[in-house]
Amino acid sequence: MLTSRQVLLLFSTAALLSVVGCAASQKVSTESNANQTVVSTTPPFQTEEPERYRATRTVTVTNAAGETTVTKYLLARDVELRRDETEMAGQRVVYLTLPEGIFVLLPDEKLFAAVDNTPAGNNEPDSETAPDRLLHTELISTGYQKLGSETIGGKSLQKYRVVVNNAAGENVSTGETFLWFDEQLRMPVRTESRSSNGARTTTELSNVVLEVDKTTFQIPKDYEKIEFAEVRKRFQNKQNQP
């Protein structure tokens, strides 16, 4: 069942380390190879999300069997206002973060609902952001190995290899993660993760424009308001369809 927390986690833009995946045909050239390792609980670069921008985030997931799924998210921000749009269960879904609350919009049906943060049931699995997990983050250290600059799509980016270790110094990573940082945008714009079984995930931030129309964050006046429980029900029914 789709819960408000699951959907909010899906559309979260706060975790900017998961952004951007380039096409395989795109030319990549390595310009330097300065192997510098920095071990820290924070990245060895300054990140700052633009106060105003719009962009496309593309997440490509390939499982161990070689099956690939591509999901695109349209993102927009204007200071405290946010818009996150994607397609779920064959339907366009928009999340708006406004001063008066968070709203989910179904443009195809001209419906919207205020998000209810109440859990849907006691059997909901803990997320990666559950409080008990956050309390144990001090046991983890992250190592960043600077691999030098690469030119991707005509832009020079700094490339890093990321390794996670526990307090005993043991490597707890089951694969490799690479991160490309755009020093002009001051954001990671690409990550690639590969697990030990061959599965891989690539995330890419593209079409970044540092301006956004105010109407992007408005609920259309002809949309009908429904309860968030009805939104959950609609997605559950779609997911259960053969």
Secondary structure, DSSP 8 states (H G I E B T S, - for coil): ---HHHHHHHH--S-TTS-B---TTS-EEE-----EEEEESS-SS-----SEEEEEEEEEEE-TTS-EEEEEEEEEEETTEEEEEEEETTEEEEEEEETTEEEEEETTTTEEEE---S-S-TT----TT-HHHHTTGGGEEEEEEEEEEEEETTEEEEEEEEEEEETTS-B--SEEEEEEEETTTTEEEEEEEEETTS-EEEEEEEEEES---GGGG---TT-EE--HHHHHHHHHHHHH--
